[in-house]
Amino acid sequence: MVAKSDINQEQQYVDADSINVLDSAVQIKTYWGFLDQPDSIHYATTEYRCETEEYRDVIVNGKRTGARWQSVGGDKLNRAAMTYSCQHVSNR
C-alpha cells in the first residue's frame, strides 16, 4: 500500500515487481479501492511521466483505454503511486 485517502479510506497499491522503464515514462501495475468491498477494486496498468507529473491508465480492469496523458494534480492516491514508481526507478 502506498496511500490511503483521508476522507473515505480508499487505498492505493502498487506491484513493485511490475515496474517497467519506458523511453519517456515508467509503467506499473496498480490497484485501488476499498479492500472490504471487493466490487470496488480496480486494476490498472498505468504509465507515469515523472518529470511532468502526468499519467495515463493504459489498461483498466483488463481493457485497453486509449487514455491521454493528464496531470496527477491533487489526486493523493495516484500521486503516491507515481512518487513510489519514480523513486524506485531512480534507485536502480
N, C-alpha and C positions, 0 to 999 in steps of 0.2 A: 504494500500500500504506500502510495506517495502522497496522498492528501485525502482530507475529509472536509466536506463543506461545513460552514459554520451554522447555517440555518437548519437544513434538513438532514444532515449527517450522511449525505450521499458520499460514496467512497470511490477513489480512482486507483487503479492498479496498473502496473506495467510488468511486462515479461522481459527481464533484463537479458535473457538468452536470445531474444529475438532482435536485438539491436543490429541494424544493418546500415553502414555508412554509404550513402549515395554520393554522386558528384556534388550536388548543391544542397543536400539535406540529409537528415538521419531518419530512418524508418524504424518503427517499433510497434509491437502488438500491445494493445491496452484493453482494459475493460473497466466499466464503471456502473454504478447503480447502488441499490440497497441489498446487501447480502441476505437480509431476512425476507426479501421479496424477489425470488428468482425470476419472475417475469419482467422485472425492471432492469436486469443486467443486459448491457450492450457490449459487444465485442467489436474491436476495430483494429485495422492496420492503419496507422497514422504516420504521416511524414511531417517533420518539423524543419523549418529553416531557422537555425539557431540565431544567426546574426540579425535577422529582420523580425524575429519573434512571430513567425507565421506558421500556420499548419493547414493540413487538409487530411480528411479521413478518406483514404482511397478504397477501403473495404469496410463495410459496417454490417455486422451480423451475416457475414458470408456473401454479401452482394457488393459489386463494384459500384462506386458512387459517381465518378466523374466530377468530384468536388473541386472547386477552385481554391487557391490559396486565400486565407483570411487571417486577420490579426488574432493573436491569442487574447489580447486585451485584458479585461478583468476577470476572465474565466479562471478561477483559482485551481480547479481540478486539472484543466488542460495545461495551465502554466506549470503546475508541479510535474506533470509527465514530461513536458518539454525541458524543464530545468534538469530533471533527472537524466533524461536521454542525452542532452547536450554535455552535461558534466561527465557522464560515463564515457562518452566518445573522446572528450579531451584528455581523459586519464589513461587512454590506451597507449 
